[in-house]
């Protein structure tokens, strides 16, 4: 470390050595007793001399002894960062940067969390009835109404209508109360001696003295394989593409899932079985030896 005292001593010695000849010359000139002459005329201003080159730096001196330790400095007053931030935020340059950063942050937030319409809230509870208001002024009395008419007599006319005679003499029809006779009905069926016939498919016929009753029952019947142009009655069962289909109504359409209003799948086609193993070649069968009948 550089000792300032020793450095000052070294510099002072160099200055004394360099200026001692000049000082000696000055003493000699001052010791002369010269008469002061008249001042000569002022000469012209000479040209500015060329600046001399910088001198060579001297050798570095020995470091001086360390000085005594100074008094401990006082702690600086604490800085409130919030106050500093508020003061910086008021500067135009900082305010512009903050506005840009805030706008960018808000845009990124809404890009990651788009705004969605909120759901309707639940219906509020009905408020309580308010207090009863003061009674209003009594209204003006209305005109006296006419006396009502009562029923004096009731009778049924030839058409079966009920007619009321009012106390004021008016007559009012109240509508038909007695209907006309209907047309004669058909004779009922007599099943004291009846026969029941079944055609083997869907038709059942009941015959009696009063006539016959024919009923068709939608019993599922196997109609074989479906082909183009073939019609089916309700409950007919047909096979197509390995699946069994039952007709839901009379139709000429093809049994398939697209015609689900006409057909319903009754049984699905099964998967193909695995191939069986190849058989073994056992060669020709051995000769059969017949037993002689005479052998006991």
KAWOKA-V166010 format. One record per run of one state. SS is the DSSP state (h for helix, s for strand, l for the rest). FROM is the first residue (numbers start at 1). LEN is the number of residues. Records with the same first field share a line. If there is no record, write none. Layout:
# KAWOKA-V166010
SS=FROM-LEN / FROM-LEN
This chain:
# KAWOKA-V166010
l=1-3 / 32-49 / 90-2 / 113-38 / 157-4 / 167-4 / 177-18 / 199-4 / 209-2 / 217-4 / 226-6 / 233-3 / 241-2 / 248-3 / 252-5 / 260-3 / 268-29
h=4-28 / 81-9 / 92-21 / 257-3
s=151-6 / 161-6 / 171-6 / 195-4 / 203-6 / 211-6 / 221-5 / 232-1 / 236-5 / 243-5 / 251-1 / 263-5
